[in-house]
Amino acid sequence: MVIELEAGITVYPARRAGDRWRAVWYEGGRRRQCEAATEDKLAARLAKVAERLQADAPGLERPGADLIAWYLSPDRHPAARPWSRKHADTQRRLCERFIAPVIAAVCCQDIRLADMQRIVNAAPTAGEGARLRRCLSAMVTAGIAAGYLTSPRLRQVHWQAAGRPAPGPQVAVAGEAALFVDPAEIPAHADVARLGRALAAGRRGDLHELMANTAAYTGLRQGELFALTAAQIAPAARVITVDRKVVEVAGKLYLEAPKGRKRRSTIYPARTPAGYPLAGQLASRAEEARAEQAAGTNPLALMFPSPRGTWWRSSNFDRRVLAPAYHAAGWRDPEGAGTWTWHSLRHVFCTTALSGWHLEPADVSCMVGHANIRVTLDMYVGATAGVLDRARTATQ
């Protein structure tokens, strides 16, 4: 007598007292089998076999190290949409520091929710824990698709502050998307001007003042400014073509496509709202950069080169240029705390374009390189503007 189970498992019961129960199945193109002294023990051993066969997940028997290697492998991404070099390096470091020590030697089928929670809790801060949770979520999704995992519940982990100071309460605006940028996080035009004047007082001050105003009224990210060349600027049209950025990965600088691999064009005003002659200064600086290129001191004709005539490292620029200017401009208190950062200048451009220049959100989305117009609306227009005015009118 034989017993046919689901998923193609055949069980051969013991024929007489003292004989063993045996099961046979095909997996990965091979005939496999197992034995046990009793029916109950055989059933326990077959539970994992049935899970693998029913889920068509041959990788469940592989160690967690193989799951990590698959997640980090560039071969699993479409050729047209690879990870950026910086994102790939970040994911690799998270895997090496937090994930591999917990699951590298564990069979994928034996990875449990508690293992994932242990990984996330190892993060030193809530921000790092959130980043690690996103990494694990993506790894679980990739693992399920490739047959290394079967349970989407492995994604359901969150950083816990056990044994650490709990972060302060995070208060959001009711009805707003998580992307919404609070107006308090956006410097006013006078604040931008103060930062520019503080930068002007430093070494190569005029150049860095121009850089801050360019960031605030073109929407370029820091890495895009570091890579900006004179050839990308059309002074007559007041247009900048954004087709590159500089990133620092593992101590090395690389020139890459902009975020999202999206080439775009943006515009800048003749004068900023605070009166800075941005168009004239950019035109003059572009001519200077070409002259420096001809002289050999700025081989790439960079608009904002480092003192050595090449790309800035963000760590060096932040420490040498921005840190003292932040204090001088009042962007930092004596303890070094403050709300605004260099990225806040990008928010200035978006809000100025929408509210000051009254451009269409779709146009602003294209100029700043957002994924879609919904991102622009969620970040800067919001859903609750005018709520009280509408309610007051309705209840008169």
N, C-alpha and C positions, 0 to 999 in steps of 0.2 A: 504494500500500500504506500502511495506517495501523496503528499499534500501540496497543491499548487497555490501559492500566495500571490498577492498583487505584486506588480513590478517585476514579474518573471522569476521569482524565487521558488525553487522546488525543495520541499522538505521530505527527508526520508526518516520516518520514525524508527526507533529501536525495535528490532524484531523479537528480542527476548530479553529477559532480565540480565542486566550487566552490559548490554550493548549501548552504543552511543547514538544520539540523535545527530543527523547530518543535513546540511543544506547546501544547495548548489545554485549558482546564478552566473550570469555573464555581465561583466562590467569593464568598460574600456577596451572591448574587443577580446577580453580574456575570460576563460572559464575559471571561476573562483568557488571556493567552498569553505565551510567552517563546521566544527563539531562541538558538541557539549554533552555532558553526562545526562542532563534532563531536558525536558521540553521547555521548562521555564527559563533555564539558563540559555538555551539556544534562542528563544524568543528575545531575550535581552540583547544578545549579540546581533541579532538580525534587525533590531530597531534602527541602528545607524545605517545598515546596508539599505533598508527600505527607504530611509530618508534620502540617501544619495541617489538611488535609482529613480524614485518618484520625482525628485527635483531636477533630474538630469544634471547633476552637479559633480562632475568627476574630480574637481579640485578640492572637495571637502576633506580628502585624506592628506592633502599637502600641508606642510607646516606654514605657520603664519608668515614666515620669512618670504615664502613664495607669493603670498597675497600682497605683501608690501612691495616686492619687486615688480609685480604686475601693475600695481597702482602707480608706481613711479616710472614705469616704462613709457617712453615716448611713442612706442609702436601702437599703443592702444588708442591714440588720438587720431582723428582725421588729419591728413597731411595739410589741409588748408586751415586747420584750427589747432595748432600745437599750443602747449603752455608757453607763456613767456619765460625767458631765462630766469628772471627774478622769482616768479611764482614757483617754478620747478625747484629752485634752490631752497625756497622757504619750506615747501612740502618735504623735501629730502631731509632738511634739518629737523623738522617736527617728527618725522618717522624715526630718525636715528636717535634722537634724544628721549622721546616719550613712548613711542609705539612699539618699536622693536624690543626693548627690554621686557615688555609684558607679554607679547604674543608671538615673537619670532619663532620660539621653540614649541609653540602649542599647535596641535593639529587644528586646522581651520574649523572642522566640525565640532571641536570642543571649545571654541571661543564663545564666551558668554557675555551677557550684558554687564555683569560685575567686572569683567576684564576691561571693557570699554570705559566704564565709570572710573575705574582705577587709573586709567591712562589720562582722562580729562582732569581728574583731581590732582595729578602730579604737576599741572601747570602752576607757576608761581603767582600769577595774577588772573583776575577775571577776564581781562582782555586776551591774554594768552590762552586761557581756557576756552574762550569763545572761538578763537582761531583754530585751536586743536579740535574742538567739536565739529567745526565745518570740515576739517580735514578728514576726520573719522567718518562723517556722514558721506562724503564723496567716496571714501574708500569702500564703505559698505555697499554703496550703489554699484561701484565698479566690480566689487567682489561677487555680488549676486548675479550681475550680467555675465561674468566670466565663469561662474560655477564654483567659486571658492566658498561662498556663503549662501545661506538660504533665508535667514531671518532679517527682515527690515527693522525689527525691534532693536537691533544693535545700534541703530542711529539715535535712539532715544536716551541720550545722556546729556548732562549739563554740569558745568563746573560748580563745585560746592566748596564753600569757604571753611571747611572743617579744619580747626587748628590755626586759622589765619584771621586777621581782622576782616570783618565783613565789609564789602563795599557799601558806600552810602546809597540811600534809596534813589533809584532812577525814576524820575518823574517825566512822563511824556504828556503831550497836549492831546486831550481827548478828541478823537476824530481824525487826527493827522496820521499820515503814513510814517513808518519808521525812518524813512529817508529825510524827513522834513528838517531843514536847517533853521534852528531858532535864530531870530534876528539878532539876539545878543551875541551870536557867534560870528557876526559879519561886521567888520570894521566900517565906520563911516568914512566919507571921503576925506574929512579932516584927519582922521586917524591914519589913513594911508599917506597923506601928505607929511604927517609927523614922522612916520617911519622913513619916508624918503629923505627928509632933512637929516635925520639921525644917520642914515647910511652915507649921505653926502659929506658928513664930517669925518668919515673914516678914510682909510687908504683906498685909492681909486674910487672915491666917493661919488663923483658924477656918474660913473658907469653903473654903480650899484643902485643909485637913486633911479636911474633910467630903468634898470632891471625890475625894481619894485613896481614902478608905474606901468611897465609893460605887463607884468603879471596881473596887476589889478584891473587893467582895461583891455586885455586881449583874451584872458581865460587860459593862457598857457600854463601847464604844470611845470614844476621845477625842473624835472629831467628834460622837458621839451625846451625850456629856456637855456639850459646848459648846452644843448645840441644846436641851438638856433644859429644859422649862418646868414651872412649878408644876402646871399642868393635867394633866400626864402622870403625876403621882404620886397614888396612892390610899393615904394613910397608914393607914387602918383595916385594909386588906387587906395592907399592905406590898408593894404591886405597883407597878411602873413600866411604862408602855406606851411602847415604843420604835417611833416611826413617822417619825423624821426624823434628819438629821445635817447638820453644816456641813462643807463642803469649801472649800479655797482653790485656785483655778485661775487661773494667770497674774495673781496679785496681787489677785484679786477673790474675795469670799466668796459662796457659794451655799448655799441650803437645799435638800436633796435627800432622797429616801427612803433608808432605811438600806441597808447593803451587801446586794447581792442582791435589792433591792427587796422585802424581807420585813418586814412589820410583825410585831412580837412583843411578848410580855409577859414580865417577869422578876420575881423576888421578892428580897427582901433580909431579913437577920436583924434581930431586935430589937437584939441586941448582937453585935459581931464577936467572933471567938475571942479577941482581945486585950482585950476589954472595952469597946470604943468603943460608945457608945449610938447606933447608926446610925439606928434608926427614929425616936427622939425628935428627933434633930438634923435629919433630913430633913423631918419634920413642921413643926418650927419654922422651918426655912429656907423652906419653901413658903409659910408665912404671911408671912414677911418679903418674899418676892418679890412677892406680891400687893400688899402695902402699898407697895413700891417702884413697882410698876406704876401704882397709883392716884396716887402722887406725881409720876409722870412721869420718874423717874430710871432706870427699868428697863421700858421700854415693852412688852417681850415677856414679862415675868415670868420671865426666865431664872433657873434655879437657880444657875448659876455664870457670871455675866456678867463681861465685861472691866471695867476701871476706868471706861470710858465708858458702861457699861450696855448693851453690845451683845455680839455674838459675839466670842469670842477668835479670833485667828489662831494656828494651831499653832506657827508660828515664834516669835511673840512670847511665847507661854505657855512654850514650852520654854526660851527664853533668859532670860526675866525671873523666872519662878517656879520651874521645875524645876531648872535648872542649879545654882543655889546650894543648893537642898534636897538634891540628889543628893550633893553633897560633904559637907554637914552630916550626912546620914544614913549615910554610908559606902558609898553606892551607886556612888561614883566614887573612884578613887585620885587622887593629886596630878597625875598626867598626864592625867586625864580618862577613863581606861579603866574599864570596868565591864561586867558581864554583864546587869544588869537595866535595863529601860526602863519607860516608862509602860505599854506594851502588856503587860508582864509581869504587871501587876495583873489583867488579864483571865484569865491562866493561873491566878492564885490563886483566882478565883471558880470556874473549872471544876473544879480539883482539890479544892477544898473541898466543892463540891456533890456530887462523886462519892464522895470518900473520907471526908469529915467528916460530911456530911448524909445520905449513902447514898441519893442520888436516882438514879433510873433514867437510864442514858445517853440514852435517847430524850427524856426530859424536859429534861435539860441541853442537848441539841442544839437543842431548840426555844427554850429561854430565851436562849441565846447567839447564835442565828441562824446555826448551821452549815448547810452545804448539805444534809447528811444525817447520820444517826447514825454512819455509817462514819467520817466525819471526826473526830467526837468520840472514838470508840474508838481510832482510829489516833494521835491527838494525845496522849491522856491515859491511856488504859488500857494500850495497848501489847500486844504479843504475847509478850514474853519474861518477864513477871512470873511468878515461881514456877517457872521452868525448873529451877533447881538443886535446889529442894526436891522437885519431882516426880522428877527423875533420881536423887536420893539415896534416895528411898523405893523406887524401882523396882530399885535395885541393892543393896539390903540383903541 
